[in-house]
Amino acid sequence: MALPEGGNIAWPPNEWQAIYDKYAEWSAWYSGDAQQIADVYARLVVRGPHGRFWAREVREERRVMLHVPVAGDIAEAAADLLFSEVPDIRIAEAFDESAPRDAIEAQDRLWELIDDSGVHSRLLEAAETASALGGVFIGPVWDTSVADMPLLRVVQADAALPEFRWGQLVAVTLWRVVEDDGQTVWRHLERHEPGVILHGLYRGTTSELGRRVPLASHPATADLQEVVTLPPQMQDTLAIRYVPNMRPSRVWRSDPIGSYLGRSDYSGSEGLMDALDEAYTSWQRDIRLAKARLVIPDTWLQPVAMTQDGKAVLRFDEDKELFVALPMDSTEGALTATLFQPAIRFTEHEQTCLHYLERIISAAGYSPQSFGLHIEGRAESGTALKVRERKSFVTTAKKRRYWEPALADVLWMMLVLDREIFRSGVTPYRPAVALADSIAESTQEVAESVELLSRARAASTRTLVEMLHPDWSDEEIDAEVQRIQAEQGRFVEDPFQVGVD
């Protein structure tokens, strides 16, 4: 299937409308912008949940409206748990005892590509948006006018129309708006098929794709080619990968399009996040209404100005220290000021908000302790921390299974493009990717493990040094092993063998 010819085609296509409506809702919660949330529910309120707080707020003017950005916190924590530590990325052939030279060169070049092109930072960005929208696209791009190496690209799920077969991505059409003046919309479509990338430019409206025009018609696409052929090594694959956040997708479980898209960490918690905002808004409203107020006699008011129609503007000076006694009948009693200050329902609101927070976090698959809840008086690390946050680590382990093979494919493609486009001369090898644990063990825990293995004679000196110093180079490890063996006297000759031929 090639790019669409254009015309009166709805965009996004009608069969994707329900999915894109959900993307818009999740995106609004992720943004943390109350106005975006209000706009989304204003558009969806006709067929949306009428009982929601934000669905009501868009129809009623309120003086106090608070939004708690818990959705953004969840997405950030999900990314940190996956990529806060640098992944272990290795070409297996480069670490064999008789490693071929081209494999060692490929490993060195791969580390150089990862560091110089900012791969780790891009992965953090990708993992955060995958948490919010249920998935993300990653792949290599190359532009010799920008960089002298391939770069890692991140494409959001709501800017693509993927096609799956048996759960595998077989094609995808990426799209972006390059210009929108309110009437005319210019869209760039980029279709990925095995061994080829197709580019097209369309001039339409906000709801229709419109007619296809030459790429040179707009500066944003003038430098692109209509057909880009991938290197021979990539003829049977796509130059992009889709990483689902989590499967199955509960919202589109039986949908032929959406069943493979993945599940957002917010899926099913939209009502709870809405209720949390309502609870915080009620709390803030209590604070606003509980301001101390004085009810005073009108005779205490003094004129401070005159209106245009000759009426006096009366005000009470609360900072005035001296008052003149007023003549009055003793039967009327003394004139007094009454203080009015309602109580703030602090405990009730706090408990309600904490309960909603815990439910939202738990529904996303994480432990409340990962977000700073219920950690009073605790200072734990290593094993104790992993036990307490087990749910977060189980969820992260599930997500790793989607990220590791996709990232390995993309890094291999970067090596291929680096050789074919940028003439690096390095033979591309496919690396193995292992995402690191986001909680590092303490020195004491590592030392205890090393001691147990050493006492059991279950590991060599080199292995023990690698365990204690995983960030050291091979040269540093070899030097440390020699120092340890020298201190233990292993280099001293056997006295019973001295002088023996």
SELOBA-53306 format. One record per residue (C-alpha): chain; x, y, z. Coordinates in pm, 1 decimal, m for minus. Each point is the difference from the previous one (the first is absolute). Layout:
<recs>
c, X, Y, Z
A, X, Y, Z
...
</recs>
This chain:
<recs>
c, X, Y, Z
A, 0.0, 0.0, 0.0
A, 136.5, 340.3, m97.4
A, m82.4, 346.7, 129.1
A, m361.5, 115.5, m51.9
A, m69.2, 197.6, m315.9
A, m187.2, 262.2, 202.0
A, m339.5, 160.1, m43.2
A, m296.2, 12.8, 235.9
A, 155.8, m246.6, 243.3
A, m76.4, 61.6, 367.1
A, 315.3, 53.6, 204.8
A, 64.0, m178.4, 220.9
A, m201.2, m272.8, m179.1
A, m346.3, m69.6, 140.0
A, 96.3, m345.9, 126.7
A, 266.3, 164.6, 217.2
A, m223.3, 271.7, 146.7
A, m87.6, m180.7, 325.3
A, 366.6, m84.8, 59.6
A, 112.1, 356.3, m65.7
A, m268.9, 133.0, 234.7
A, 150.3, m218.5, 272.5
A, 349.3, 119.9, m92.6
A, m122.1, 359.3, 38.5
A, m143.2, m75.7, 344.9
A, 317.9, m170.9, 123.2
A, 214.5, 273.7, m152.5
A, m197.7, 266.4, 186.7
A, 47.9, m175.5, 334.1
A, 370.1, m47.8, m75.3
A, 46.6, 367.4, m85.0
A, m105.1, 114.7, 348.1
A, m174.3, 297.3, m160.6
A, m347.9, 58.4, 140.9
A, m103.7, 189.7, m312.8
A, 87.4, m295.4, m222.8
A, m203.9, m232.8, 219.5
A, m294.7, 240.5, m10.1
A, 27.9, 32.3, m379.2
A, 7.4, m377.1, m50.3
A, m307.7, m58.3, 213.4
A, m175.9, 292.8, m164.9
A, 47.2, m178.9, m332.6
A, m82.2, m347.2, 131.8
A, m279.5, 99.6, 237.9
A, m271.2, m81.1, m255.7
A, 95.3, m368.7, 2.3
A, 222.0, 2.0, 307.7
A, m52.7, m59.0, 372.1
A, m240.6, 274.6, 108.9
A, 52.2, m67.2, 369.9
A, 369.2, 87.2, m7.3
A, 122.4, 304.6, 190.4
A, 177.3, 150.5, m302.4
A, m298.6, m79.0, m221.8
A, m214.3, 211.9, 235.2
A, 258.4, 272.4, 44.2
A, 7.1, 79.5, m370.2
A, m366.6, 96.5, 23.6
A, 14.1, 184.8, 331.1
A, 211.7, 294.8, 102.8
A, 197.1, m73.5, 315.8
A, 229.4, 228.8, 195.5
A, 214.6, m284.3, 135.5
A, 122.9, m278.9, m231.6
A, 305.8, m207.3, 91.6
A, 174.8, m271.6, m198.8
A, 240.2, m251.2, 156.8
A, 260.9, m108.0, m262.0
A, 20.2, m359.4, 120.4
A, m11.8, m126.1, m360.5
A, 327.8, 172.4, m78.6
A, 154.7, m138.4, 319.9
A, m95.7, m354.7, m102.1
A, 148.9, 38.8, m348.6
A, 322.4, 147.3, 138.5
A, 35.5, m275.7, 261.3
A, m62.6, m266.8, m266.1
A, 281.0, 141.6, m215.6
A, 236.5, 32.4, 296.0
A, m54.2, m360.6, 105.3
A, 88.9, m114.2, m353.2
A, 284.5, 230.3, m101.1
A, 131.3, 187.7, 303.8
A, 300.4, m234.5, m14.5
A, 199.5, m46.5, m320.8
A, m102.5, m324.9, m176.4
A, 254.9, m274.6, m53.8
A, 47.0, m3.0, m378.1
A, 252.8, m251.6, m129.3
A, 92.5, m176.1, m319.6
A, 53.8, m356.2, 122.4
A, 268.3, m79.8, m258.9
A, 212.9, 289.6, 128.6
A, 35.8, m160.4, 344.1
A, 110.1, m347.4, m105.1
A, 351.3, m108.6, 89.9
A, 88.3, m6.6, m370.5
A, m212.2, 301.4, m94.2
A, 32.9, 102.2, m366.5
A, 140.1, 345.6, m56.5
A, m304.2, 123.4, m193.4
A, m227.7, m94.9, 293.5
A, 215.0, 199.5, 242.7
A, m6.8, 295.0, m239.9
A, m377.7, m29.6, m30.0
A, m36.3, 4.3, 379.5
A, 219.2, 310.3, 31.4
A, m188.5, 176.4, m278.1
A, m335.3, m94.5, 154.3
A, 93.1, 155.5, 333.4
A, 116.3, 308.6, m187.4
A, m332.3, 25.1, m186.5
A, m196.7, m43.4, 322.8
A, 193.7, 266.5, 187.7
A, 40.6, 258.6, m276.4
A, m355.6, m17.8, m133.5
A, m167.4, 16.7, 342.8
A, m173.8, m337.4, m19.1
A, m53.4, m28.4, 376.9
A, m180.1, 334.1, 22.2
A, m223.0, m85.3, m294.4
A, m90.5, m332.0, 160.1
A, m113.8, 178.4, 315.7
A, m223.0, 224.2, m210.9
A, m139.1, m296.4, m191.5
A, m74.6, m205.5, 312.0
A, m184.7, 290.7, 162.5
A, m235.5, 55.8, m292.3
A, m45.7, m375.6, m45.2
A, m128.4, m13.3, 356.6
A, m253.0, 272.4, m78.3
A, m127.9, m110.0, m342.9
A, 51.7, m375.6, 18.4
A, 295.9, m24.7, m237.0
A, 262.0, 185.9, m202.5
A, 195.6, m35.7, m324.0
A, 380.0, 7.5, m7.0
A, 231.5, m27.1, m295.6
A, 315.0, 136.9, m165.3
A, 10.1, 314.0, m213.9
A, 285.6, 149.7, m196.4
A, 64.0, 349.8, m128.2
A, 354.3, 85.2, m105.8
A, m74.0, 372.6, 36.6
A, m79.8, m47.2, 370.4
A, 236.3, m270.3, 128.5
A, 273.2, m228.4, m130.5
A, m166.4, m307.0, 151.3
A, m347.4, m157.2, 24.0
A, m229.5, 139.2, 270.7
A, m269.2, m164.9, 208.9
A, m348.9, 118.8, m88.7
A, m311.2, m0.5, 219.3
A, m349.2, 16.1, m153.8
A, m309.5, 33.3, 216.9
A, m278.0, m257.0, m21.7
A, m259.1, 265.5, m92.7
A, 201.3, 96.5, m309.5
A, m2.8, m340.3, m169.8
A, m231.4, m255.9, m158.2
A, 166.1, m339.7, 54.7
A, m94.6, m328.2, m165.8
A, 48.1, m327.5, 188.1
A, m12.0, m362.0, m108.2
A, 1.5, m264.9, 272.0
A, 126.1, 260.3, 242.7
A, 294.1, 102.2, m221.2
A, 34.5, 346.6, m153.2
A, m5.9, m43.6, m380.4
A, m46.7, 363.9, m109.1
A, m67.7, 341.7, 148.2
A, m97.8, 343.1, m130.7
A, 143.2, 286.6, 202.9
A, m152.5, 344.3, m40.9
A, 53.1, 354.3, 117.8
A, m153.3, 341.5, m64.0
A, 262.9, 227.5, m155.8
A, m228.6, 304.8, m30.3
A, m350.2, 94.5, 114.2
A, m141.9, 347.6, m58.7
A, m347.1, m87.6, 130.8
A, m140.3, m85.4, m341.9
A, 268.0, m181.3, m197.9
A, 198.7, m281.7, 162.7
A, 322.7, m136.9, m150.8
A, 78.6, m355.3, 109.9
A, 313.0, m205.2, m56.2
A, m53.6, m376.8, m14.7
A, 291.7, m241.5, 36.0
A, m74.0, m364.4, m67.4
A, 233.0, m279.8, 110.8
A, m8.5, m331.3, m183.3
A, 264.2, m276.9, m11.0
A, 308.7, 140.0, m166.7
A, m149.9, 334.7, m96.1
A, m125.2, 334.8, 136.3
A, m258.5, 204.9, m193.5
A, m61.6, 374.1, 43.2
A, m306.6, 200.3, m103.2
A, m132.6, 354.4, 50.8
A, m372.0, 78.4, 17.3
A, m192.8, 327.6, m4.3
A, m335.3, m34.4, 173.3
A, m217.5, 124.1, 286.4
A, m19.9, m63.3, 373.5
A, m216.5, m309.0, m56.4
A, 104.3, m120.9, m349.2
A, 334.3, m112.0, m138.0
A, m43.2, 189.5, m326.6
A, 184.7, m38.9, m329.7
A, 356.1, m117.2, m36.4
A, 250.0, 264.0, m115.4
A, 373.5, m14.2, m83.2
A, 237.1, m9.2, 296.0
A, 164.2, 318.4, m125.8
A, m325.2, 189.0, 61.1
A, 92.1, 61.5, 363.3
A, 339.6, 83.6, 156.1
A, m43.7, m264.8, 272.2
A, 6.1, m282.5, m257.3
A, 194.1, 155.4, m287.3
A, 318.5, m196.9, 80.4
A, m171.3, m339.4, 24.4
A, m12.5, m275.0, m262.6
A, m327.5, m167.0, m89.4
A, 158.0, m346.0, 25.5
A, 292.5, m88.2, 228.3
A, 148.7, m346.0, m45.8
A, 157.7, m153.8, 308.8
A, 344.6, m169.1, m5.8
A, 10.3, m363.4, m119.0
A, 29.4, m133.8, 357.5
A, m335.1, 167.4, 82.8
A, m199.3, m103.9, m306.0
A, m218.6, m241.1, 198.7
A, m71.0, 222.7, 297.5
A, m152.1, 334.5, 96.1
A, 221.4, 293.0, 96.4
A, m211.0, 51.3, 312.6
A, m127.1, m196.9, 299.2
A, m310.1, 28.0, 217.7
A, 40.3, m48.9, 374.6
A, m329.8, m62.0, 182.5
A, m16.0, 119.8, 357.4
A, m185.2, m310.2, 115.1
A, m225.3, m256.9, m157.6
A, m280.3, m94.2, m31.5
A, m188.3, 319.5, m72.4
A, m306.6, m25.7, 221.0
A, m187.4, 279.1, m177.6
A, 40.4, m148.1, m351.3
A, 44.7, m366.1, 92.0
A, m212.8, m129.5, m291.8
A, 66.1, 287.1, m240.4
A, 198.5, m116.5, m308.6
A, 186.3, 333.3, m5.0
A, 43.7, 87.1, 364.4
A, 55.2, m342.2, 153.8
A, 378.4, 20.1, m56.2
A, 48.6, 367.2, 84.1
A, 71.2, m50.9, 368.3
A, m150.2, 126.5, 323.1
A, 50.3, 342.8, 149.5
A, 89.4, 21.6, 368.2
A, m308.6, 223.8, 32.8
A, m238.9, m249.3, m158.2
A, m293.9, m50.8, 235.6
A, 115.1, 272.3, 240.8
A, m143.6, 301.6, m181.2
A, m294.6, 10.3, 240.4
A, 227.7, m24.3, 303.3
A, 222.2, 282.5, m125.2
A, m311.8, 205.1, m62.9
A, m125.0, m74.0, 353.0
A, 340.9, 94.8, 144.3
A, m23.0, 341.1, m166.2
A, m351.0, 43.0, 138.3
A, 116.6, m91.4, 351.2
A, 292.4, 244.5, m13.9
A, m228.1, 268.9, m139.9
A, m243.2, m57.4, 287.4
A, 291.1, 20.9, 244.6
A, 117.8, 328.4, m146.5
A, m357.2, 131.1, 1.3
A, m19.3, m76.4, 372.2
A, 320.3, 198.2, 52.7
A, m133.1, 293.7, m199.1
A, m336.0, 5.4, 176.4
A, 159.5, m42.7, 342.3
A, 170.0, 337.8, m8.4
A, m81.4, 200.4, 314.2
A, m274.1, 256.1, m55.9
A, m148.2, 268.3, 226.3
A, m369.3, 80.1, 8.2
A, m20.0, 364.2, 118.0
A, m273.3, 262.1, 44.2
A, m47.1, 226.4, m300.6
A, 61.2, 303.4, 221.5
A, 366.1, m102.5, 19.6
A, 47.2, 63.6, m367.6
A, 163.5, 324.0, m114.0
A, m28.0, 180.6, m334.6
A, 320.8, m23.8, m204.2
A, m118.1, 122.1, m341.3
A, m301.1, 116.1, m200.6
A, m153.1, m165.7, m304.3
A, m101.9, 187.8, m313.2
A, m363.6, 1.9, 108.2
A, 91.5, 165.3, 331.7
A, m12.4, m305.8, 226.1
A, 263.5, m55.8, 265.9
A, 229.4, m304.2, m17.2
A, 12.0, m145.4, 350.5
A, 278.2, m218.8, 137.2
A, 120.8, m130.6, 332.3
A, 360.5, 75.4, 98.9
A, 111.9, m316.6, 180.3
A, 336.2, 158.3, 85.1
A, m148.4, 299.8, 179.1
A, 97.2, 7.8, 369.7
A, m227.8, 275.6, 139.4
A, m376.5, 20.3, m26.4
A, m235.6, 274.7, 123.1
A, m274.8, m119.6, 231.2
A, m336.6, 12.6, m168.2
A, m311.7, 132.1, 181.8
A, m256.0, m276.1, 34.1
A, m289.5, m110.9, 212.6
A, 110.2, m229.1, 283.3
A, m296.7, m224.9, m73.1
A, 149.5, m88.9, m336.8
A, 312.0, m150.8, 152.2
A, 361.8, 54.5, m107.8
A, 101.4, m9.5, m363.1
A, 242.2, m292.0, m55.5
A, 184.8, m171.7, m285.0
A, m67.6, m370.5, m59.5
A, 287.1, m220.1, m122.8
A, m100.7, m260.5, m258.7
A, 255.3, m272.0, m87.8
A, m116.7, m348.9, m113.3
A, 212.7, m304.4, 73.1
A, 216.2, m158.2, m273.4
A, m69.1, m371.8, m44.9
A, 372.1, m74.7, m24.8
A, 4.6, m361.6, 118.5
A, m293.4, m110.8, m212.4
A, 139.1, 155.2, m315.6
A, 353.3, m127.0, 61.5
A, m113.3, m357.7, 52.4
A, m222.7, 12.9, m307.2
A, 274.0, 140.1, m222.3
A, 258.0, m252.0, 126.0
A, m241.2, m284.8, m64.6
A, m59.3, 116.4, m357.4
A, 376.2, 41.0, m54.7
A, 72.0, m351.9, 121.3
A, m269.0, m148.6, m220.6
A, 123.3, 187.8, m309.7
A, 361.4, m103.5, 60.9
A, m94.6, m360.4, 71.3
A, m216.6, m19.9, m312.5
A, 303.3, 109.9, m202.8
A, 193.6, m296.8, 141.1
A, 224.5, 178.5, 250.2
A, 48.1, 6.0, 375.4
A, m100.3, 316.6, 189.9
A, 348.3, 3.1, 157.1
A, 149.5, 68.9, m345.0
A, m177.4, 336.0, 14.3
A, 102.4, 95.5, 352.2
A, m311.4, m129.2, 178.9
A, 20.1, m193.7, 328.0
A, 375.9, 41.9, 43.4
A, m3.5, 186.7, 330.6
A, 303.6, m91.2, 207.8
A, 134.5, m242.9, m261.5
A, 350.2, 4.6, m142.8
A, 31.4, m326.8, m189.7
A, 201.9, m115.6, m297.4
A, 75.0, m313.5, m194.5
A, m197.6, m311.0, 92.8
A, m228.8, 169.4, 253.6
A, m94.8, 268.6, m248.7
A, m65.5, m253.9, m274.6
A, m234.7, m195.6, 225.5
A, m195.4, 312.4, 89.8
A, m22.8, 115.4, m362.3
A, m44.1, m343.6, m155.2
A, m304.8, 99.5, m204.7
A, 193.6, 280.0, m171.0
A, 285.2, m235.0, m88.6
A, m233.5, m269.7, m133.6
A, m168.2, 255.3, m226.9
A, 337.2, 133.3, m116.3
A, 121.3, m354.2, m73.2
A, m302.6, m53.2, m225.9
A, 73.8, 318.9, m191.4
A, 365.3, m97.9, m47.5
A, m105.6, m296.8, m212.5
A, m147.3, 238.9, m256.5
A, 287.5, 248.1, 6.4
A, 306.8, m226.4, m17.4
A, m56.0, m172.9, m338.7
A, m130.4, 319.9, m163.7
A, 298.1, 202.4, 121.1
A, 243.2, m270.7, m114.5
A, m153.2, 14.1, m350.6
A, 24.7, 379.1, m15.9
A, 363.7, 4.4, 115.1
A, 87.3, m259.7, m263.0
A, m166.6, 216.6, m264.1
A, 203.6, 298.9, 119.8
A, 318.8, m200.4, m55.4
A, m118.7, m99.9, m348.2
A, m80.6, 358.7, m96.1
A, 324.9, 120.4, 153.6
A, 187.3, m233.1, m233.6
A, m207.7, 52.4, m315.5
A, m88.0, 370.9, 24.5
A, 289.3, 144.1, 201.7
A, 266.7, m244.7, m120.1
A, 127.8, m89.8, 345.1
A, 149.2, m326.4, m125.3
A, m128.5, m183.8, 309.5
A, m165.3, m340.0, m44.5
A, m352.3, 13.0, 153.5
A, m66.8, m254.9, 272.7
A, m331.4, m38.3, 180.8
A, 47.6, 88.9, 369.1
A, m170.8, m150.5, 302.9
A, m179.5, 246.3, 226.6
A, m66.2, m48.9, 371.6
A, m166.2, 284.3, 186.7
A, 161.1, 67.7, 336.2
A, m163.3, m17.3, 340.4
A, m109.2, 346.8, 108.5
A, 104.2, m63.4, 362.4
A, 367.4, m64.9, 50.8
A, 109.4, m230.5, 277.0
A, 196.7, 152.2, 284.8
A, 372.8, m66.6, 35.5
A, m67.7, m215.5, 306.0
A, m244.4, m223.3, m188.8
A, 238.6, m43.0, m291.8
A, 288.8, m75.4, 238.0
A, m207.7, m265.8, 178.2
A, m82.7, m165.3, m333.1
A, 366.6, 6.3, m105.1
A, 105.9, m149.4, 333.5
A, m251.2, m286.3, m27.7
A, 109.1, m85.6, m354.8
A, 367.5, 19.1, 94.8
A, m47.2, m220.1, 304.5
A, m191.1, m255.7, m208.9
A, 271.2, 17.1, m270.5
A, m281.3, 51.3, m252.5
A, 151.8, 291.9, m192.9
A, 340.9, 106.4, m124.9
A, 185.1, 303.9, 128.0
A, m76.3, 184.6, m324.2
A, m374.0, m71.5, 31.0
A, m1.7, 126.9, 358.7
A, 178.3, 320.6, m102.5
A, m251.7, 52.5, m281.9
A, m285.9, m40.0, 247.9
A, 149.9, 257.6, 235.2
A, 92.3, 246.5, m276.3
A, m243.5, m43.3, m292.6
A, 96.8, 340.8, m142.9
A, 371.2, m84.0, m37.5
A, 169.3, m68.4, m332.9
A, 170.7, m331.1, m80.8
A, 342.7, 156.0, 56.2
A, m98.9, 127.6, 345.5
A, m144.3, m338.1, 95.0
A, 313.5, m185.8, m117.3
A, 224.0, 236.0, 199.4
A, m211.1, m47.2, 313.7
A, 7.5, m379.4, m38.5
A, 380.5, 7.6, m22.7
A, 25.1, 217.8, 312.9
A, m225.3, m236.8, 194.8
A, 194.5, m306.6, m108.8
A, 331.2, 168.4, 83.5
A, m122.9, 89.5, 349.7
A, m113.5, m359.1, 52.6
A, 343.8, m129.2, m102.8
A, m118.5, m192.8, m303.5
A, 298.5, 120.2, m205.4
A, 258.9, m148.3, 247.2
A, 175.9, m305.4, m135.5
A, m56.9, m335.7, 163.4
A, 303.6, m52.2, 230.4
A, m6.4, m375.3, m68.3
A, 39.2, 65.5, m373.3
A, 291.9, 244.8, 18.2
A, 296.8, m128.2, m207.6
A, m201.8, m278.7, m164.4
A, 31.4, m16.7, m383.4
</recs>
